[in-house]
Amino acid sequence: MLAWPRPELAVYAVAPLENGGFVLGTADGELLHVDAGLSLRQIFKASEQMVVDLRHDPEGRLWVATETEVLRIDLPSRWSLLGRYEGLRGLVTDSAEFDGALWVVGGRGLQRLSADGQGGVRIERLPWVPLEAYALLADERGLLVAERQGLWLLRRGETQPQRLHGESGVTHLLPARGDPNRVWAVADTHLLDLQHGPGGWTIMRRWPLAGMVPQQVLELLPGELWFSDDRGAPQRWRIDDDGRLDRQVFGPERGLPQNGPIRPRLFAIDGEVMAWADGQLHRLDPAGTGFAVTEPAAWMRELHQPERLDIVETAMGLFAVSPRDLLLRRKDSRDWERVQFGGAASSGFGMPRLGASGVLRVPAWNGLLQYNPEGPLPTLQPLAVAFDRLQTRWQDGDWQPAQPEHGVLRLRSGEALRLRFGLQTLEAGATYRYRLSGVVDAFTEWADRDLAIRSLSPGEYDFEVEGRLPSGRPVAPMRLRLLVEPSWYQHPLLRLAALTLLLLGSAWAVRSFARRRVARVEAANRLLEQRIAERTEALEQANAQLSAIAVIDPLTQVNNRRAFDLALGREWARCMQSGQPLAALMIDADHFKAFNDRFGHLEGDRALVGLASVLGQGLQPPREMLARYGGEEFVLLLPGVRPEQALERAERLREAVALSRVGVTVSIGVAVRVPAAGESSSRLIREADMALYAAKRAGRNRVQYAEA
């Protein structure tokens, strides 16, 4: 008999599963997954409204109908999400399995999660970590907790922890390579050497960071640590057995340019150290003395934000992590595959952790994603690129449908072709690329599904189209042979006959008259072509100037208010469809009226131009946009960026302006929203504007986040 989790749950819909289990929909918008043995496997909050019907589609997805909406999700799935509905609060930064429970750290300190016996989760917030916590490390000897006020150790079976370090916050915990009794701990001001001996964990040595603020710490060889510095160039530390430190800085003189607000970011693959800097990938030379620009691999070029790439090594293999991408290269493989989340899709990924139970956990902007390899695997039908539309047109006629025969499409010379590609799936965001032998021999860039070919010369062509989906689901390519037949006048024999007649006629012509006539015609043609080219160039320049004037601010040469309003509407709709956050930074020059009164409007204009240049550093177009909103006010639009990332970006920009020669400081208001149906994009701008004026009231030259 099924143990009912809560007496007040009222079921209104049921859908059977292939494995003998079923899914129940409740009046509170919850979905209950029950297996064939009548055990409750998962409670999933699908909606705030009553579930009135449940249906499965051919792709194995579950359609959920509520009173006013229709949802499509993966349930059952090997992926699940622990988030606000389960009671998990705050941004999650790390997780660990320890002493029969799941431990989570983040913006709400340390939380302990355990099963409540009714299919739900019991969450306990530990009072000895009242502020932010950053990292966890667990084994049979205890749980290490790095938090804002220090470092704690909790031993198995105990409830009271031991404080190992309380002089400053600790942000990173890194197990030493090749030594299970050693952990590197990065504190606010020092690197701590944590070692385990007969008396337990002890801090044996410490080295001052000397102003460095590490974003990352890597260890490739025992005692060789690499740091990405939030304030400067990366550093390499070599620490010998006696604790002597050799510190080296890798700045422009060693091949790593500075990115302005975005500092170079390090990662390691297959024993090689690499870094993204100034929009390019750099590789450490074999001698370890400097970096040089190198070509990124194909999978790196497809990342949304490669400059924020991290590589994490687990027992499953290597994970490549950026805020909007999560890829896996399994052990004994060289291929990278995009991790498919199904109904638990998210973004803003943190560091993956593989627990002792075999469950993979990934922090995300809306909670903690969990992958259980023993869970049900949805049955997905194979996908292949196909034609949603294939039409031809001869001369000025109408478009007509075309049908290939045995993989061959026959065309007449000069016949136009119009194609639309498609995939038999309801997943959105498909893109395509193609190649056409003899015309486009290499694959094009990824684009949408429509393609038009005006005409092809007589001959045979191999046409191949590849498709891809955001989930990384495999897609088979489509191949088609195009056979373009020549017109009657293009046949070789007719051409030879025409050429012979032309030669005979030319021999009887008056050569002198022909030469003069041809010369006059050619001269007239050259003059006409020259005038047409001049007029065309002038028209193109005028059109380009008009287009630029329409969307470019003439003073600062960044986008104007009109361009921003268009981009805001476009990105609001995209983020609503994908469920991603959208951030807006309202930026205003402090005391700018006083600046103008003191130095004059000419210097004020120069300051605005310089300010726009500094704010544009690190911009990632085309999705990210900087625009002049009016007067001395600018706005930065950042799709797919979480609150803490937006605050970090804003603080870097504020600091960059303060350290520049612009002559003014800026106040920045930050707002982040996940667009929802029925909600206006103006709310995002209004919240950012209110945060900006809160920053002004608080003293200027600061960043303020819009509180919900």
C-alpha positions in Angstrom: 0.0 0.0 0.0 1.2 3.5 -0.9 2.3 5.6 2.2 0.5 8.9 1.6 2.9 11.8 2.3 0.4 14.3 3.5 -3.3 13.9 4.3 -4.4 17.1 2.6 -3.1 16.0 -0.8 -6.0 15.6 -3.3 -5.4 13.8 -6.6 -7.2 14.9 -9.7 -5.2 13.2 -12.5 -3.1 10.1 -13.1 -0.9 8.9 -15.9 0.6 5.3 -16.1 4.3 4.7 -16.8 5.9 2.1 -19.0 7.7 0.5 -16.0 4.5 -0.2 -14.1 4.5 2.9 -12.0 2.4 6.1 -12.4 2.3 9.8 -11.9 -0.3 11.6 -9.8 -1.4 15.2 -10.2 -2.8 17.1 -7.2 -5.0 20.1 -6.5 -1.9 22.0 -5.3 -0.1 21.6 -8.6 2.2 18.8 -7.4 3.3 15.7 -9.3 3.9 12.5 -7.3 6.1 9.8 -9.0 5.2 6.3 -7.7 7.2 3.3 -8.8 5.8 -0.2 -9.6 6.3 -1.3 -5.9 4.0 1.6 -4.7 7.0 3.5 -3.3 6.9 7.3 -3.6 10.0 8.3 -5.5 9.6 12.0 -5.9 7.3 15.0 -5.3 7.7 17.6 -7.9 6.1 21.1 -7.8 4.9 21.7 -11.4 2.5 24.7 -10.9 0.7 26.9 -8.4 -2.6 25.7 -9.9 -4.6 22.4 -9.9 -3.4 19.6 -12.2 -6.4 18.6 -14.3 -4.9 16.2 -16.8 -1.7 14.2 -17.6 -0.6 12.7 -20.9 2.6 11.2 -22.4 3.8 12.1 -25.9 5.8 9.9 -28.3 9.1 11.4 -27.0 8.4 10.1 -23.5 7.6 13.6 -22.1 4.8 14.2 -19.7 2.2 16.9 -20.6 0.6 18.6 -17.6 -2.6 20.5 -18.0 -3.5 22.9 -15.2 -6.4 25.3 -15.0 -4.7 28.0 -17.2 -1.5 26.5 -18.6 0.1 23.5 -20.2 3.5 22.2 -19.3 5.8 19.7 -20.8 8.4 18.0 -18.5 10.5 14.9 -18.0 9.0 12.8 -15.2 10.2 10.3 -14.3 13.8 11.5 -14.9 17.2 10.7 -13.6 17.5 14.5 -13.0 15.7 16.2 -10.1 15.9 19.7 -8.6 16.2 20.7 -5.0 15.0 24.3 -4.8 12.7 26.7 -3.1 9.7 24.4 -3.2 11.6 21.8 -1.1 12.6 24.6 1.3 16.2 25.0 0.0 16.9 28.8 0.4 19.6 31.0 -1.0 22.1 30.5 -3.8 23.9 27.1 -3.6 27.7 27.1 -4.0 28.7 23.5 -3.0 27.4 20.2 -1.6 28.7 17.1 0.1 27.5 13.7 1.4 28.4 13.2 5.0 27.2 11.1 8.0 24.0 9.9 6.2 22.8 13.4 5.1 23.4 15.9 2.3 25.1 19.1 3.3 24.7 22.3 1.3 26.4 25.7 1.6 25.7 29.0 -0.1 24.1 32.3 0.6 22.1 31.0 3.6 25.1 29.4 5.4 25.2 25.7 6.0 22.1 23.5 5.6 21.6 19.8 6.4 19.2 17.8 4.2 17.7 14.4 5.0 14.6 12.3 4.1 11.5 13.1 6.1 10.1 9.5 5.6 7.1 10.8 3.5 8.9 11.3 0.2 9.9 14.8 1.1 13.1 16.5 2.4 13.8 17.8 5.9 16.1 20.8 5.9 17.9 22.1 9.0 19.9 25.3 9.0 23.0 25.0 11.2 23.3 28.0 13.6 27.1 27.9 13.8 27.3 29.2 10.2 25.0 32.2 10.2 26.5 33.9 7.2 27.6 32.9 3.7 29.5 29.6 3.3 31.5 28.7 0.2 33.0 25.2 0.1 32.7 21.7 1.6 35.0 18.7 1.8 33.9 15.4 3.3 35.5 12.0 4.0 35.3 9.5 6.9 37.5 11.8 9.0 34.9 14.6 9.1 33.3 17.5 7.2 35.3 20.6 6.5 33.2 23.8 6.1 34.7 27.0 4.6 32.6 30.1 5.4 32.7 33.8 5.7 34.1 33.8 9.3 36.5 30.9 9.1 36.9 27.1 8.8 35.0 24.4 10.8 35.4 20.7 11.2 32.5 18.4 12.1 33.3 14.8 13.0 31.0 11.9 12.2 28.3 11.4 14.8 28.8 14.7 16.5 26.7 17.9 16.5 29.2 20.4 17.8 31.9 21.4 15.4 35.5 22.4 16.0 36.8 25.8 14.7 40.1 25.3 12.9 40.5 28.9 11.7 38.7 32.0 12.9 40.9 34.9 11.9 39.3 35.5 8.5 37.0 33.9 6.0 37.9 30.8 3.9 36.7 30.6 0.3 38.3 27.5 -1.3 39.2 24.0 -0.2 41.4 21.9 -2.5 42.6 18.4 -1.7 46.3 18.2 -2.3 47.4 16.1 -5.3 49.0 12.8 -4.3 48.6 13.4 -0.5 45.2 12.4 1.1 46.3 13.9 4.4 46.7 17.4 3.1 44.2 20.1 2.0 45.0 23.6 0.7 42.6 26.2 2.2 42.4 29.7 0.7 41.5 32.3 3.4 40.9 36.1 2.9 44.6 37.0 3.6 46.5 33.7 3.6 47.0 30.3 2.0 46.6 27.7 4.7 48.4 24.3 4.7 45.9 21.9 6.4 47.3 18.5 7.3 45.9 15.5 9.1 47.9 13.6 11.7 47.3 11.7 14.9 45.7 14.7 16.5 43.4 15.3 13.6 43.3 18.3 11.1 45.8 21.0 11.9 47.0 24.2 10.1 50.7 23.5 9.7 51.8 26.6 7.7 50.4 29.7 6.2 51.6 32.1 3.5 50.3 35.7 2.9 48.3 36.3 -0.3 49.8 39.9 -0.5 46.6 41.5 -1.8 45.6 38.7 -4.1 41.9 37.8 -4.3 41.8 34.2 -5.8 38.9 33.3 -8.1 40.3 29.8 -8.6 43.0 27.6 -7.3 44.4 24.6 -9.3 47.1 22.1 -8.4 48.6 20.2 -11.4 51.8 18.9 -9.6 52.3 18.3 -5.9 53.1 21.7 -4.4 52.5 23.7 -7.6 49.5 25.9 -7.2 47.9 28.2 -9.8 45.7 31.1 -8.8 43.4 33.3 -10.9 43.5 36.7 -9.2 40.3 38.9 -9.2 42.5 42.0 -8.8 45.4 41.2 -11.2 47.4 38.7 -13.2 47.4 34.9 -12.5 50.1 33.6 -10.2 52.0 30.3 -9.9 53.2 29.2 -6.4 55.8 26.5 -5.9 56.0 25.3 -2.3 58.8 22.9 -1.4 58.8 20.3 1.5 60.3 22.9 3.8 57.6 25.5 3.1 59.7 27.8 0.9 57.6 29.7 -1.6 58.5 30.6 -5.2 55.9 33.1 -6.5 55.6 34.0 -10.2 53.2 36.4 -11.8 51.9 35.8 -15.3 50.9 39.2 -16.8 51.4 40.8 -20.2 55.1 40.3 -20.1 54.5 36.5 -19.9 51.9 36.5 -22.7 48.6 37.1 -20.7 46.9 40.4 -21.5 44.6 41.9 -19.0 40.9 41.9 -19.7 39.9 45.1 -17.9 36.8 44.2 -15.7 37.2 40.5 -16.6 40.5 39.0 -15.4 42.2 36.0 -17.1 40.7 32.7 -16.0 42.8 29.5 -15.7 41.8 25.9 -16.2 43.7 22.6 -16.9 43.0 19.8 -19.3 45.2 16.7 -19.7 48.0 18.3 -17.7 48.1 21.5 -19.7 47.4 24.9 -18.2 45.3 27.3 -20.3 43.7 30.7 -19.8 41.1 32.8 -21.5 42.3 36.4 -21.7 41.2 39.3 -23.9 38.8 37.1 -25.8 41.4 34.5 -26.8 42.6 31.2 -25.6 46.2 31.0 -24.3 48.3 27.9 -23.6 51.3 27.6 -21.2 54.4 26.7 -23.1 56.2 23.4 -22.3 58.9 25.1 -20.4 56.3 26.8 -18.1 57.7 30.3 -18.7 54.9 32.0 -20.5 51.6 31.8 -22.4 50.9 32.0 -26.2 47.7 32.3 -28.1 46.3 29.0 -29.4 43.2 27.9 -31.3 40.4 26.7 -29.1 38.8 23.2 -29.7 35.5 23.1 -31.5 33.5 22.4 -28.3 35.0 25.5 -26.7 33.9 27.7 -29.5 30.3 26.6 -29.0 30.3 27.7 -25.3 28.2 30.8 -24.5 30.8 32.3 -22.1 34.1 30.6 -22.7 35.9 33.3 -20.7 34.2 31.9 -17.5 35.1 28.2 -18.2 36.1 25.9 -15.4 37.2 22.2 -15.7 36.3 19.9 -12.8 37.7 16.3 -12.5 35.4 13.7 -11.0 35.2 9.9 -11.0 32.8 10.1 -14.0 35.3 12.2 -16.1 36.0 15.8 -16.8 33.2 18.4 -16.5 33.4 21.7 -18.5 31.4 24.3 -16.6 30.4 27.9 -17.6 27.4 29.8 -16.4 25.2 28.5 -19.2 27.0 25.3 -20.3 27.7 21.9 -18.7 29.6 19.4 -20.8 31.1 16.0 -19.8 34.1 14.1 -21.2 33.7 10.6 -19.8 36.7 8.6 -18.7 38.6 6.8 -21.6 36.9 9.1 -24.1 38.1 12.2 -26.0 34.6 13.4 -27.0 32.6 16.1 -25.1 28.9 15.7 -24.7 26.4 18.3 -23.5 24.7 17.2 -20.2 20.9 16.8 -20.8 18.8 17.8 -17.9 15.3 17.1 -19.3 12.6 18.7 -17.2 15.1 19.9 -14.6 16.8 22.3 -17.0 18.6 25.3 -15.5 21.5 27.6 -16.0 24.1 29.5 -13.9 26.0 26.3 -13.2 28.5 25.8 -10.3 31.1 23.1 -9.6 29.8 19.5 -10.1 30.3 17.2 -7.2 30.1 13.3 -7.3 28.9 11.9 -3.9 29.9 8.6 -2.4 26.5 7.3 -3.3 27.1 7.9 -7.0 24.7 10.8 -7.2 26.0 13.8 -9.2 25.1 17.2 -7.9 25.4 20.6 -9.8 24.7 23.9 -8.1 22.5 26.2 -10.3 20.9 29.6 -10.0 17.5 28.1 -8.9 18.8 25.3 -6.6 20.7 22.1 -6.7 20.5 19.7 -9.6 20.8 16.0 -8.8 21.6 13.1 -11.2 20.8 9.6 -10.0 22.4 7.0 -12.4 20.1 4.3 -11.0 17.0 6.4 -11.8 14.6 5.8 -14.8 16.0 6.8 -18.2 13.5 8.3 -20.7 13.1 6.6 -24.0 13.9 9.1 -26.8 13.2 8.4 -30.4 16.1 8.9 -32.8 16.2 12.3 -34.5 17.3 13.2 -38.0 17.3 16.4 -40.0 14.4 16.5 -42.5 12.7 19.0 -44.8 9.8 20.9 -43.5 9.7 22.7 -46.8 11.4 22.0 -50.2 10.3 24.2 -53.1 11.6 25.2 -56.5 10.9 28.1 -58.9 11.6 28.4 -62.6 12.3 31.9 -63.9 9.4 34.2 -62.7 6.9 31.4 -61.9 5.4 30.4 -58.6 7.1 28.3 -56.0 6.3 24.6 -56.4 6.8 21.7 -54.0 9.7 19.4 -54.9 10.2 15.7 -54.1 13.6 14.0 -54.2 13.7 10.4 -55.6 16.0 7.9 -54.0 18.0 10.8 -52.4 18.4 12.7 -55.6 16.7 16.1 -56.5 16.8 17.0 -60.2 16.9 20.7 -61.1 17.1 22.8 -64.2 19.9 25.2 -64.8 18.8 28.5 -63.3 16.1 27.0 -61.1 15.9 28.5 -57.6 15.6 26.4 -54.5 13.9 27.3 -51.2 14.4 25.0 -48.1 13.3 24.8 -44.5 14.9 22.2 -42.2 13.2 20.6 -39.3 13.4 18.1 -36.5 10.5 15.9 -35.2 10.7 17.1 -31.7 9.0 19.7 -29.5 12.3 20.9 -28.0 12.9 24.5 -29.0 16.1 26.2 -30.1 17.2 23.9 -33.0 20.0 25.3 -35.2 21.4 24.0 -38.5 24.5 24.2 -40.7 25.2 22.9 -44.2 27.8 22.4 -46.8 27.4 22.1 -50.6 30.2 20.5 -52.5 31.9 22.9 -55.0 30.1 25.9 -53.5 30.5 25.8 -49.7 33.0 23.0 -49.0 33.2 23.6 -45.3 30.2 23.6 -42.9 28.7 27.1 -42.5 28.1 28.7 -39.1 25.1 27.5 -37.1 21.9 29.4 -38.2 18.2 29.1 -38.3 16.2 26.6 -40.5 15.6 28.6 -43.6 17.9 28.6 -46.7 17.5 29.9 -50.2 19.7 29.0 -53.2 19.1 31.3 -56.2 20.6 29.0 -58.9 23.3 26.5 -59.5 25.5 25.8 -62.6 25.0 22.5 -64.4 26.6 19.6 -62.5 26.3 17.3 -59.5 26.4 18.5 -55.9 26.5 16.8 -52.5 24.3 18.7 -50.0 24.6 17.8 -46.3 22.8 19.4 -43.4 23.5 18.9 -39.7 21.2 19.9 -36.8 21.7 20.4 -33.1 19.5 21.0 -30.0 20.3 23.0 -26.8 20.0 19.8 -24.8 22.7 18.0 -26.8 20.4 15.2 -27.9 22.0 13.4 -30.9 20.7 14.4 -34.3 21.5 12.4 -37.5 22.5 14.6 -40.5 20.6 14.7 -43.8 22.3 14.1 -47.1 20.9 14.9 -50.6 22.4 14.8 -54.1 21.5 17.7 -56.4 21.6 17.0 -60.1 21.4 20.3 -62.1 20.7 19.6 -65.8 22.0 22.1 -68.4 19.6 24.1 -70.7 19.5 23.2 -74.4 21.9 26.0 -75.2 24.3 24.9 -72.6 25.0 21.5 -74.2 28.6 21.1 -75.4 27.8 20.3 -79.0 25.5 23.3 -79.4 28.1 25.5 -77.8 30.7 24.2 -80.3 28.3 24.8 -83.2 27.5 28.3 -82.1 31.2 29.1 -81.7 32.0 27.9 -85.2 29.2 30.0 -86.7 30.4 33.0 -84.8 33.9 32.6 -86.1 32.8 32.3 -89.7 30.6 35.4 -89.4 33.4 37.3 -87.9 35.7 36.5 -90.8 33.2 38.1 -93.3 32.7 41.2 -91.2 34.5 44.4 -91.8 37.2 44.2 -89.3 37.9 47.9 -89.0 34.2 48.8 -88.5 33.9 46.0 -85.9 36.9 47.2 -84.0 35.7 50.8 -83.9 32.2 49.8 -83.0 33.3 47.4 -80.2 35.7 50.1 -78.9 32.9 52.7 -78.7 30.5 50.2 -77.0 33.2 49.1 -74.5 34.0 52.7 -73.6 30.4 53.5 -73.1 29.9 50.4 -71.0 32.9 51.2 -68.9 31.6 54.7 -68.3 28.2 53.4 -67.5 29.5 50.8 -65.1 31.7 53.4 -63.4 28.8 55.7 -62.8 26.6 52.8 -61.6 29.3 51.7 -59.2 29.8 55.3 -57.9 26.0 55.7 -57.4 25.7 52.3 -55.7 28.6 53.0 -53.4 27.2 56.4 -52.4 23.8 54.9 -51.8 25.2 52.1 -49.7 27.2 54.6 -47.6 24.2 56.7 -47.1 22.1 53.8 -46.1 24.8 52.6 -43.7 25.0 56.1 -42.2 21.2 56.3 -41.7 21.1 52.8 -40.1 24.0 53.8 -37.7 22.3 57.1 -36.9 19.1 55.3 -36.0 20.7 53.1 -33.3 24.1 54.7 -32.4 24.5 57.5 -29.9 26.5 60.2 -31.9 28.7 61.3 -29.0 29.7 58.1 -27.3 29.3 55.7 -30.3 27.5 53.1 -28.2 23.9 52.1 -28.7 21.2 54.7 -28.1 17.9 54.4 -26.2 16.0 53.2 -29.3 18.4 50.3 -29.8 18.2 49.4 -26.2 14.4 49.3 -26.1 14.5 47.0 -29.1 17.1 44.7 -27.5 15.2 44.7 -24.1 12.1 43.4 -25.8 13.9 40.8 -27.7 16.0 39.5 -24.8 13.0 39.6 -22.4 11.1 37.3 -24.8 14.1 34.9 -25.2 14.8 34.6 -21.5 11.1 34.0 -20.9 11.1 31.1 -23.3 14.4 29.6 -22.0 13.7 30.3 -18.3 16.9 32.2 -17.9 17.5 35.3 -15.8 17.9 38.8 -17.4 20.1 41.4 -15.6 20.1 45.2 -16.1 22.8 47.6 -14.7 21.7 51.2 -14.6 24.9 53.3 -14.4 25.0 57.0 -13.7 28.0 59.4 -13.5 28.3 60.9 -10.0 28.1 64.7 -9.6 28.2 65.1 -13.4 26.4 68.5 -13.3 29.0 69.8 -11.0 31.7 68.4 -13.3 30.1 70.3 -16.2 29.8 73.5 -14.2 33.4 73.3 -13.3 35.1 72.2 -16.5 32.6 73.0 -19.2 30.4 70.9 -21.4 33.3 70.1 -23.8 35.2 68.3 -21.1 31.9 66.8 -19.9 31.4 65.3 -23.4 34.9 63.9 -23.3 34.3 62.4 -19.9 31.1 60.6 -21.3 33.1 59.3 -24.3 35.8 57.9 -21.9 33.2 56.5 -19.5 31.5 54.6 -22.4 34.9 53.2 -23.4 35.5 51.9 -19.9 32.0 50.5 -19.5 32.3 48.6 -22.8 35.4 46.6 -21.7 34.6 42.9 -21.5 31.3 43.3 -23.4 30.1 40.0 -25.1 28.0 41.0 -28.1 25.6 40.4 -29.7 23.4 39.3 -26.6 25.1 41.7 -24.1 24.4 45.4 -24.9 25.7 48.7 -23.5 23.6 51.8 -24.3 23.4 55.5 -23.5 20.1 55.8 -21.7 20.1 59.5 -21.5 22.4 62.4 -20.4 25.1 60.9 -18.2 23.2 57.6 -17.6 24.1 54.3 -19.3 22.5 50.9 -19.1 24.0 47.4 -19.5 21.8 44.5 -20.5 23.1 41.0 -19.5 21.0 37.9 -20.6 21.6 34.7 -18.7 23.4 36.3 -15.8 22.6 35.5 -12.2 22.4 38.1 -9.4 25.8 37.4 -7.9 27.4 37.5 -11.4 25.7 40.8 -12.1 26.9 42.3 -8.8 30.4 41.1 -9.6 30.3 42.6 -13.0 28.9 45.9 -11.7 31.6 46.1 -9.0 34.4 45.5 -11.5 33.0 48.2 -13.8 32.7 50.6 -10.8 36.3 49.9 -9.8 37.5 50.2 -13.4 35.9 53.7 -13.8 37.2 54.8 -10.4 40.8 53.8 -11.4 40.5 55.3 -14.9 41.3 58.8 -16.1 37.7 59.6 -16.9 37.5 62.0 -14.0 34.2 60.8 -12.5 32.9 57.9 -10.5 29.7 56.0 -11.1 26.9 54.6 -9.1 25.3 51.4 -10.3 21.9 49.9 -9.7 21.5 46.2 -10.4 18.3 44.3 -11.0 17.8 40.6 -12.1 14.6 39.0 -13.0 13.5 35.7 -14.7 10.8 37.0 -17.1 7.4 35.5 -16.6 4.2 35.5 -18.7 2.2 38.7 -18.2 5.1 40.6 -16.7 6.5 43.7 -18.4 10.1 44.3 -19.1 9.7 47.8 -17.8 9.7 46.3 -14.3 13.3 45.2 -14.6 14.4 48.7 -15.7 12.3 50.3 -12.9 13.9 48.1 -10.3 17.4 48.8 -11.6 16.6 52.5 -11.6 15.3 52.4 -8.0 18.5 50.6 -7.0 20.6 53.2 -8.7 19.0 56.0 -6.8 19.4 54.0 -3.6 23.1 53.8 -4.4 23.1 57.6 -4.9 21.4 58.2 -1.5 23.9 55.9 0.2 26.8 58.0 -0.8 27.6 57.4 -4.5 30.5 55.4 -6.1 28.9 52.2 -5.1 26.8 49.3 -6.3 23.2 48.6 -5.0 21.1 45.5 -5.7 17.3 45.9 -6.2 15.7 44.0 -3.4 12.5 42.1 -4.3 
